[in-house]
Every structure is written in structure tokens, then in C-alpha cells.
Amino acid sequence: MAQSQRGIIARFFLGVWDVFNFTRRLVFGVIALILLIGFVAALRSGGPKLLDKTALVLDPKGSIVEQYTNDAAQRALSNIAGDKAKQAQLRDILAAIDGAAKDPRIARIVLEPDGIDSAGLSTLREIGAALDRFKATGKQVVAISNGMTQSQYYLAAHANTILLHPDSLEGVLLTGFGAYRSYYKDALDWLGVDVHVFKVGTFKSYPEPYVRNDASPDAKEADLFWMNDLWGDYLKDIAAARHLDPARISAQIAAYGDVIKAAGGDMAKLALADKLVDKLATPDEARQMLIADGARDGHSYRRIDFNDYAALIEREHPLDTRPQVAVVVAEGEILPGDQPQGTVGGVSTAKLLREARLDDAIKAVVLRVNSPGGDAFSSELIRREVELTKAAHKPIIVSMGNVAASGGYWISMDGDEIFAEPTTITGSIGIFGIMMNIPNTLAKIGIHTDGVGTTPLADPVDPRRALDPAVGTALQAVIDNGYQRFIHKVAAARHKTPEQIDAVAQGRVWSGTQAKERGLVDKIGGLRDALAAAAQAAHLGDNYRVTYVEKPLTFWERLAMNMSNDALVRFAHALLPQMPLGLLDQPQIREQLRLLQSASDGKLGVYAYCFCAMQ
């Protein structure tokens, strides 16, 4: 009887499983069929038709990056679900703006900057310059906002007209730049953690939080020096764009408390009174203005998103057989081995440079660097490929983005020419190593370590044991040697003496303008300038096209991205409005100290890294 009952129960659960399995296959089959139909529809339609008097909507969401860090499948799922990507590539924004400037169908740009979470000042300058080129054709840029941070406002300042919501709580919030960090010495002492720092460079401040409770006077002096330069450039740029006095803007910020109180706390009216914006308007009022000045499309104005537009102009000009100037992107921390996009790999980035060097169709290379540095040996692997490219008589130009410091400068120094924005953070020529030992921490909970080794240096980096003084002596010698190699390589690349480089090194950070004054970079300019210089060095004139050398997408990634474009997105979103695909597009967590985690295999790590982020 019991056996019979077990048989009935087993058959019941098997039946439930069969129903579930059938339902699962049916649901996924229906979804696949819908996507297939949409894909065919997208192919047949060839994408949206662009009509005259269309506005290009520039509304990047999340971070503006040189290179996507999330994979193609995640982006495709987000597009199909109707979610805006959490990253926008600088190259796509620039291509859309410059393409629209020459496109008679595009009447204006509508800039919606509120969704930008983060973008470096050099990135903003690149976009601002593109907006200025667009305006130079006689077309208008209209910015619409519900309230802006200073990064968002930098772009809005380049518009012909800025419309701000009259009930905005933040208005235009200009606060200045700051770099603050947490310091852990007391906490580590309380935990019994022994921290050993080995470094060269008076201003190499990265390890300070582990051995101090505050910033050293040297670090404060150096940081304020370059930050004041960047803040001066920021004020100068927005004042020029808005025809204002930078000194008056600075004075208003210094007296913000009294100024806001005098305005009755109305931030929108304050922004209007200070001429930071042109008019107060709700979104529906702004929409009616754009309809009146352009063309109606349903209940709104005729418009196209910048991502759709970038895809459209690529389809309209699919074949380009001109000689190539290649761009290799080095963005993020420099780590050993083969790394994904958004991080610089000693092996993977060196391989991309090697591919560009060996490709006969590529006549020149631009190394686009946006990195605070990282692993010193990996930096050297990449630098060597730059050196080999130059030795092969293929021009290689370095274009520095928001930051190219420490290891980021290491991989840049051998370029034929180095371009930096005035606001690029660079320099920080110095290296360091950190070791943390926790025998006292373990002893607090009754854990002790003991054993034997064949030599006094057996297992020298075991954190459970106190650091052997001989290991400390050896590591400091390695650091000293690394610093000497660093400054000698810079001296050779920059045609200076090691003593001259040492005087501007010592781990000190500079703005792009300050670095040029000290001979660390050659020219002030952005990516566009670097590309033109590369083409000129290769004797191409204006007859070239730009191509990016990156890890190729797999067949399925390409299929997913193609299927997520234009017609299919609207088709799938209309049929599956509740489909929770956005849940699959979770942002990746990027640890600020993950370069240190790369040393968890027990190797001694030596790093060229710049703790030079600012807010």
C-alpha cells in the first residue's frame, strides 16, 4: 500500500513537471517566434525613415564611456525591453552630432542631460566641442532639464537655449571639484592589521589611507594644484558659452548660502536670474515650443534618438574602402592577463595593438587612454607594443581622455605624439606596493600560525605571518628599481634627462595644461585632433576612415544587437510591454581597488596607480 502511494505521488509530481516543462517550452517558443517575426520585419523595413525637420534627441543615460563595459547581450535585452542603456559610448554621441550637422533632415538637437550620472570633464569637453560644430552650421541646440548637476550643466551651457522646469528643486547646482577619501589607520590598528607600504614619490598618495588618518600636506598641495586648474577651465568654458563673467559665477558659489536665501530658496528663479538658463518651462510647455518650431509627430515633435540615428547613418553608409586609422581603447584599471572591455589587460590590450600594427589596411594608430593605471608589469607589456608600432614606422598617436596617470602615463609615453585635453588628469609618475599582515588580528580570536620552511623566505607573502624584514628590504629595492626604470623610460621617450623627469615626477598629478608646460605631453587637443594628426603622419590627408580595433563580437552577440535595433525594439516593446527583461540588465559592480585583488595569487605586486578621482 505504501509503495502504491509512493507511485501515485511520484506520478503526480512527474505530471506537474511535464505540464511545467511544456509551458516553459511553449512560452519560450512564442517569444522566439515573436522575435523572429520582428527581425524579419526589421530587415524588410530597413529601419525608420528619417523625415525633414527632425530633431536629434541627445539623452544619454548613466555613464558616458569610451567603451562599453557591459556585454552585447545585456544591451540587447535592455533595448528590447525598452530600457535605456546605463552606458553611452562617447564615439556614438560624437558620430551622431557630427552626422546631424551635415544632414539636412536634422533641424536641431534637443539635449536632455538629466540622465547623465557620470562623465569626466575631458569627455564633456569633447561633446561640447561637437555641439559647437553643430551650431556653427546655423542649426539650433535646445537643452531641456528638470535640474542639473555641474557635469550636466556643462553640456547644457553649449545650447542656444536652456529651458529649466520652474519647480526644479536643484536648479543649476554648481559646487566646485573635490577629492575626498576615507582613511583607515585607526581602524586597521584596532583590528591588529600591520600595513607595510613601499613606494617612491613624495606625492604618491594612493597608499596613504592605509597608514594615515588624514591626507598628507604634500598630497593636499598637489591635489589642490591640479584641481584648481580644472575648475578654472570649467568656469572659463561655461562662462564663454553663456557670455558670463567667470569671476561672478565663482563669487556666487562662494556666497551660495546667502544667495539662495535671498532668492527665497527658489533654485529655478535663481538660475534664471543668474542667466544660467534662458527660460522656465515645464516639459509639456517645452514640447509645445518644439512642435511650433519644428514638425508635429503625433502628440510630440518629430524626433529620433541619437542611438537610432547613429545606427541609421551607419546603414546608409555601409561601405567605406578608404585607408584606415585605427583606435585602440585602453579604458579602466590596468590588470594582468586577458581582460574584458572596460578594463585594460596587459595581454589583451597588447594583443589589440599588435593586431593593428600587423594589419596592412591600417595606416596609423591612435591609442585612446582613459586609465588611472594599475599593474606595473602589465603596463610595460602594453608600452612595449607602442614602442614596436613606432619602430615599424606605423604612426601611433596617444589621445588622453579624462585620466591617463601613473600606469596610464606609462603606456602613453612612447607615442609619436601625445595629445591631452586641458582637463586631462595625468602624470603621477611613481610606483608603490602594499602588504597587509594579520597575525595580531588572528590572535585576537585565538588563531595562531606556526610551521617550518626550507629557507627564511619560504612563503614570504603569507598574510597570517609577520612580514620578514628581509622581504620588506627586497620589495623596497624592487620599488626603487621600478621607479628608476619608469623615469628613465619617460626620459628616453620625451628626450629629456632622468633628472628632469624626476623633478616633475615623484608621483605628482598634473592637469593636461600643466603637463604640457612640463613636457609630459606634446599638444592640447581631443580625440578628433589626435585622429587628424595620425592621418597626417601617415600622409592620408582627409582621405581616411576611423575603425576601432576591439575584441570581436560573437555571432550570437551580433545577432542579438541587430535584433534589438529600431523596428524590432518597437515591435517587441509593443507586444510585450510587461516583459521584465530589464531585470537582466543589472549594473556591474566595479571595485575601486580591484587591481589589488589581482595580487591574490600570492605574487608580490608593484603598482603604478593614481588615486586621482574627483567629484
URTAZI-V742131 format. One record per residue. N is the residue number from 0. RES is the residue in one small letter. PSI is psi in whole degrees, -180 to 180 (* if undefined). NEAR is the number of other C-alpha atoms within 12 Angstrom. D_LAST is the distance of its C-alpha to the last C-alpha in whole Angstrom. Layout:
N&RES&PSI&NEAR&D_LAST  N&RES&PSI&NEAR&D_LAST
//
This chain:
0&m&-47&7&73  1&a&-40&8&70  2&q&-38&9&70  3&s&-40&10&70  4&q&-42&11&68  5&r&-36&12&65  6&g&-41&13&66  7&i&-45&14&66  8&i&-43&14&62  9&a&-44&14&61  10&r&-34&14&63  11&f&-49&14&61  12&f&-33&15&57  13&l&-38&14&58  14&g&-43&14&59  15&v&-43&14&55  16&w&-42&14&54  17&d&-41&14&56  18&v&-45&14&55  19&f&-45&14&51  20&n&-41&16&51  21&f&-44&14&53  22&t&-43&14&51  23&r&-47&14&48  24&r&-36&15&49  25&l&-46&14&50  26&v&-49&15&47  27&f&-32&14&45  28&g&-41&15&48  29&v&-44&17&48  30&i&-44&20&44  31&a&-39&16&45  32&l&-43&16&47  33&i&-46&24&45  34&l&-39&31&43  35&l&-44&22&45  36&i&-43&21&47  37&g&-39&31&44  38&f&-44&30&43  39&v&-41&19&47  40&a&-40&23&46  41&a&-41&24&43  42&l&-40&20&45  43&r&-37&14&47  44&s&-27&16&45  45&g&18&23&43  46&g&177&32&40  47&p&149&26&40  48&k&130&20&42  49&l&121&25&39  50&l&166&22&41  51&d&161&22&41  52&k&33&28&39  53&t&142&33&36  54&a&133&41&32  55&l&118&45&30  56&v&117&33&27  57&l&99&41&24  58&d&61&37&22  59&p&144&35&20  60&k&144&28&18  61&g&-135&23&16  62&s&143&31&14  63&i&118&38&15  64&v&163&41&17  65&e&-30&42&19  66&q&136&33&21  67&y&140&33&22  68&t&-22&31&21  69&n&150&29&23  70&d&169&31&27  71&a&-37&30&29  72&a&-42&29&31  73&q&-44&30&28  74&r&-40&36&27  75&a&-45&33&31  76&l&-39&36&32  77&s&-42&34&29  78&n&-45&36&30  79&i&-38&42&33  80&a&-8&31&32  81&g&7&30&31  82&d&140&29&27  83&k&141&29&24  84&a&148&37&23  85&k&3&30&19  86&q&149&37&19  87&a&136&34&20  88&q&134&31&21  89&l&-42&40&20  90&r&-37&31&24  91&d&-39&31&25  92&i&-46&39&23  93&l&-41&36&24  94&a&-40&31&28  95&a&-45&38&28  96&i&-48&43&27  97&d&-35&32&29  98&g&-41&31&32  99&a&-32&41&32  100&a&-33&29&32  101&k&-4&21&36  102&d&114&28&37  103&p&-17&20&39  104&r&-21&26&39  105&i&118&36&35  106&a&-32&35&35  107&r&168&42&32  108&i&133&49&28  109&v&112&44&27  110&l&123&44&23  111&e&91&34&21  112&p&-4&41&18  113&d&-24&33&17  114&g&-4&29&17  115&i&118&34&14  116&d&-42&23&12  117&s&141&28&10  118&a&130&38&10  119&g&157&37&10  120&l&-35&43&11  121&s&-36&44&14  122&t&-45&42&15  123&l&-38&40&14  124&r&-39&41&17  125&e&-45&40&19  126&i&-41&41&19  127&g&-41&36&20  128&a&-38&31&22  129&a&-40&34&24  130&l&-37&42&24  131&d&-39&30&26  132&r&-39&24&28  133&f&-46&34&29  134&k&-30&27&30  135&a&-18&19&32  136&t&-4&22&34  137&g&-2&18&35  138&k&158&30&33  139&q&149&32&31  140&v&125&39&27  141&v&125&39&27  142&a&135&44&23  143&i&128&45&24  144&s&153&42&21  145&n&4&33&21  146&g&135&39&18  147&m&141&37&15  148&t&174&30&11  149&q&-29&34&10  150&s&-46&39&10  151&q&-38&44&13  152&y&-29&46&15  153&y&-43&45&14  154&l&-43&47&17  155&a&-33&46&19  156&a&-21&46&19  157&h&-1&40&21  158&a&155&41&24  159&n&-37&31&27  160&t&133&34&27  161&i&123&42&24  162&l&127&44&25  163&l&140&42&24  164&h&132&33&25  165&p&-20&29&27  166&d&18&21&26  167&s&133&29&22  168&l&-24&22&20  169&e&-19&27&17  170&g&-123&39&19  171&v&108&42&16  172&l&98&27&13  173&l&123&31&12  174&t&-12&25&10  175&g&174&28&8  176&f&146&29&6  177&g&153&19&5  178&a&104&20&6  179&y&144&18&8  180&r&164&24&11  181&s&149&18&14  182&y&137&21&17  183&y&6&23&21  184&k&-51&24&24  185&d&-42&19&25  186&a&-44&19&25  187&l&-38&23&26  188&d&-43&21&29  189&w&-36&14&30  190&l&-12&21&30  191&g&20&23&32  192&v&128&29&30  193&d&119&29&31  194&v&127&31&28  195&h&119&30&29  196&v&132&31&27  197&f&121&37&28  198&k&165&38&26  199&v&130&37&27  200&g&112&36&24  201&t&-34&30&24  202&f&9&37&20  203&k&92&40&20  204&s&-2&43&17  205&y&-45&45&17  206&p&-8&42&20  207&e&-39&33&19  208&p&-20&26&18  209&y&-13&28&21  210&v&2&28&23  211&r&165&24&22  212&n&2&18&21  213&d&170&21&18  214&a&142&28&17  215&s&154&21&20  216&p&-37&15&20  217&d&-43&21&20  218&a&-43&33&17  219&k&-43&26&15  220&e&-48&19&17  221&a&-44&31&16  222&d&-43&36&13  223&l&-30&27&13  224&f&-50&23&16  225&w&-31&35&14  226&m&-39&34&10  227&n&-36&25&13  228&d&-45&27&15  229&l&-41&34&12  230&w&-37&33&11  231&g&-41&26&15  232&d&-40&28&15  233&y&-51&36&13  234&l&-42&35&15  235&k&-42&26&19  236&d&-48&32&18  237&i&-33&36&18  238&a&-41&25&20  239&a&-41&21&23  240&a&-34&31&22  241&r&3&27&23  242&h&50&20&26  243&l&173&20&24  244&d&117&20&24  245&p&-33&24&20  246&a&-38&18&21  247&r&-40&19&22  248&i&-45&33&19  249&s&-41&23&17  250&a&-39&19&20  251&q&-42&25&20  252&i&-41&24&16  253&a&-28&16&17  254&a&31&16&20  255&y&-44&24&18  256&g&-52&16&20  257&d&-38&15&24  258&v&-45&22&23  259&i&-39&26&22  260&k&-42&13&25  261&a&-29&16&27  262&a&5&19&26  263&g&21&13&28  264&g&6&20&24  265&d&98&22&25  266&m&-32&34&21  267&a&-47&36&23  268&k&-33&32&26  269&l&-44&33&23  270&a&-38&38&22  271&l&-43&25&25  272&a&-35&21&26  273&d&2&29&24  274&k&25&28&25  275&l&-24&44&21  276&v&166&41&23  277&d&-29&28&27  278&k&149&29&28  279&l&128&32&28  280&a&139&29&29  281&t&164&21&29  282&p&-39&23&29  283&d&-35&18&33  284&e&-41&19&33  285&a&-41&30&31  286&r&-42&28&33  287&q&-35&20&36  288&m&-43&23&35  289&l&-34&36&34  290&i&-44&24&37  291&a&-34&16&39  292&d&-10&20&38  293&g&-121&27&38  294&a&143&25&40  295&r&143&21&40  296&d&94&20&40  297&g&-124&10&41  298&h&6&13&39  299&s&-170&23&36  300&y&159&30&36  301&r&127&32&37  302&r&160&36&33  303&i&136&36&32  304&d&148&32&29  305&f&-31&38&27  306&n&-43&33&28  307&d&-38&34&31  308&y&-41&38&32  309&a&-41&32&30  310&a&-37&28&33  311&l&-47&28&36  312&i&-26&28&36  313&e&-38&19&36  314&r&-36&20&39  315&e&-20&18&40  316&h&65&13&40  317&p&-29&10&40  318&l&128&10&42  319&d&107&15&41  320&t&12&15&43  321&r&160&18&42  322&p&152&25&41  323&q&139&34&37  324&v&118&43&34  325&a&145&42&32  326&v&127&40&29  327&v&122&44&28  328&v&130&48&24  329&a&90&55&22  330&e&132&40&19  331&g&-174&43&17  332&e&148&45&19  333&i&116&53&22  334&l&159&46&25  335&p&154&37&28  336&g&-156&23&31  337&d&116&20&31  338&q&155&28&27  339&p&172&29&26  340&q&148&31&24  341&g&-7&33&21  342&t&145&40&21  343&v&122&44&23  344&g&135&40&27  345&g&-40&36&29  346&v&-49&28&32  347&s&-43&32&31  348&t&-37&45&29  349&a&-38&39&31  350&k&-41&30&34  351&l&-42&36&32  352&l&-39&43&32  353&r&-41&33&36  354&e&-43&26&37  355&a&-38&37&36  356&r&-39&35&38  357&l&-8&22&41  358&d&114&21&41  359&d&-23&17&43  360&a&-18&21&42  361&i&121&35&38  362&k&-18&38&39  363&a&160&47&36  364&v&140&53&32  365&v&122&50&29  366&l&111&54&26  367&r&112&47&23  368&v&126&55&20  369&n&78&46&17  370&s&137&48&17  371&p&1&47&15  372&g&-159&54&19  373&g&-134&49&21  374&d&127&46&25  375&a&-43&43&26  376&f&-40&32&30  377&s&-37&38&28  378&s&-39&46&27  379&e&-37&39&30  380&l&-41&32&32  381&i&-43&44&29  382&r&-40&40&30  383&r&-37&29&34  384&e&-35&37&34  385&v&-45&43&32  386&e&-43&32&35  387&l&-36&25&37  388&t&-43&34&36  389&k&-40&32&37  390&a&-26&16&40  391&a&7&20&41  392&h&30&19&41  393&k&116&36&39  394&p&136&39&36  395&i&116&48&32  396&i&138&48&29  397&v&131&51&26  398&s&114&53&23  399&m&134&55&20  400&g&-126&49&17  401&n&-40&44&13  402&v&134&47&14  403&a&74&55&17  404&a&157&51&17  405&s&-117&52&20  406&g&-30&53&22  407&g&-34&54&20  408&y&-35&58&22  409&w&-46&54&25  410&i&-11&56&26  411&s&-26&52&25  412&m&-21&49&27  413&d&9&37&31  414&g&154&44&30  415&d&-39&35&33  416&e&150&37&30  417&i&122&44&26  418&f&139&47&24  419&a&148&49&20  420&e&158&44&18  421&p&-29&40&18  422&t&7&42&14  423&t&137&50&15  424&i&119&49&13  425&t&-174&57&17  426&g&-127&56&19  427&s&44&52&19  428&i&101&53&22  429&g&162&51&23  430&i&163&53&24  431&f&167&46&25  432&g&148&41&26  433&i&135&36&26  434&m&137&38&29  435&m&128&33&29  436&n&139&28&32  437&i&33&29&33  438&p&-37&25&37  439&n&-34&26&37  440&t&-46&25&34  441&l&-36&20&37  442&a&-29&18&40  443&k&-26&14&38  444&i&19&12&40  445&g&23&10&43  446&i&131&14&42  447&h&152&17&43  448&t&134&18&43  449&d&163&11&46  450&g&-164&13&48  451&v&158&10&50  452&g&157&10&49  453&t&-20&9&51  454&t&163&11&49  455&p&-20&14&46  456&l&12&19&43  457&a&131&16&44  458&d&61&22&41  459&p&-18&26&39  460&v&22&29&35  461&d&114&25&37  462&p&-13&27&34  463&r&-15&26&37  464&r&154&28&39  465&a&147&31&38  466&l&127&31&37  467&d&130&23&40  468&p&-32&16&39  469&a&-36&17&41  470&v&-43&23&38  471&g&-42&26&35  472&t&-43&17&37  473&a&-44&19&37  474&l&-39&31&34  475&q&-36&27&33  476&a&-39&21&36  477&v&-42&25&34  478&i&-46&31&31  479&d&-44&24&32  480&n&-41&21&34  481&g&-41&34&31  482&y&-43&38&29  483&q&-41&27&33  484&r&-40&25&33  485&f&-55&41&29  486&i&-30&39&30  487&h&-39&25&33  488&k&-41&29&32  489&v&-43&38&30  490&a&-44&27&33  491&a&-42&21&35  492&a&-35&32&33  493&r&6&27&32  494&h&49&21&35  495&k&176&20&34  496&t&156&19&35  497&p&-35&23&34  498&e&-39&17&34  499&q&-40&20&32  500&i&-41&34&29  501&d&-34&31&29  502&a&-27&24&28  503&v&6&33&25  504&a&-115&39&24  505&q&27&36&24  506&g&10&42&21  507&r&141&42&19  508&v&142&50&16  509&w&156&45&17  510&s&169&43&15  511&g&-41&42&18  512&t&-45&33&20  513&q&-37&32&20  514&a&-38&37&21  515&k&-41&28&24  516&e&-26&17&25  517&r&11&25&26  518&g&14&32&27  519&l&-22&47&25  520&v&164&41&25  521&d&-44&33&27  522&k&153&30&26  523&i&124&31&23  524&g&168&33&23  525&g&-165&39&22  526&l&-40&43&24  527&r&-42&34&26  528&d&-40&26&27  529&a&-39&39&27  530&l&-43&41&30  531&a&-39&34&32  532&a&-39&34&32  533&a&-43&42&33  534&a&-40&33&36  535&q&-41&24&37  536&a&-29&25&37  537&a&7&29&39  538&h&42&19&41  539&l&-15&22&41  540&g&-132&19&40  541&d&3&19&38  542&n&75&20&40  543&y&162&26&38  544&r&155&27&36  545&v&132&31&33  546&t&146&25&33  547&y&127&28&30  548&v&110&34&31  549&e&170&30&30  550&k&127&25&32  551&p&148&15&34  552&l&147&18&34  553&t&169&13&37  554&f&-45&12&40  555&w&-35&15&39  556&e&-42&20&35  557&r&-42&18&36  558&l&-45&19&39  559&a&-44&27&36  560&m&-40&27&34  561&n&-41&34&37  562&m&-17&36&38  563&s&3&39&35  564&n&152&41&35  565&d&-108&37&36  566&a&-40&31&39  567&l&-37&38&39  568&v&-49&37&36  569&r&-38&27&37  570&f&-50&29&41  571&a&-37&36&39  572&h&-33&29&37  573&a&-39&17&40  574&l&-30&20&42  575&l&60&20&40  576&p&-23&17&37  577&q&6&15&37  578&m&120&21&37  579&p&46&17&34  580&l&-23&24&32  581&g&-24&25&29  582&l&-22&16&29  583&l&-9&22&29  584&d&62&26&26  585&q&139&18&24  586&p&142&20&20  587&q&140&15&21  588&i&121&10&19  589&r&111&15&17  590&e&131&13&17  591&q&-27&21&15  592&l&26&25&18  593&r&-19&22&20  594&l&-31&35&21  595&l&-30&33&23  596&q&-23&23&25  597&s&-11&25&26  598&a&12&23&28  599&s&-2&17&30  600&d&7&13&33  601&g&6&15&34  602&k&152&20&33  603&l&127&32&32  604&g&138&35&29  605&v&128&42&27  606&y&144&52&24  607&a&93&50&22  608&y&144&49&18  609&c&119&49&15  610&f&73&41&13  611&c&30&42&10  612&a&154&30&7  613&m&161&26&4  614&q&*&22&0
//
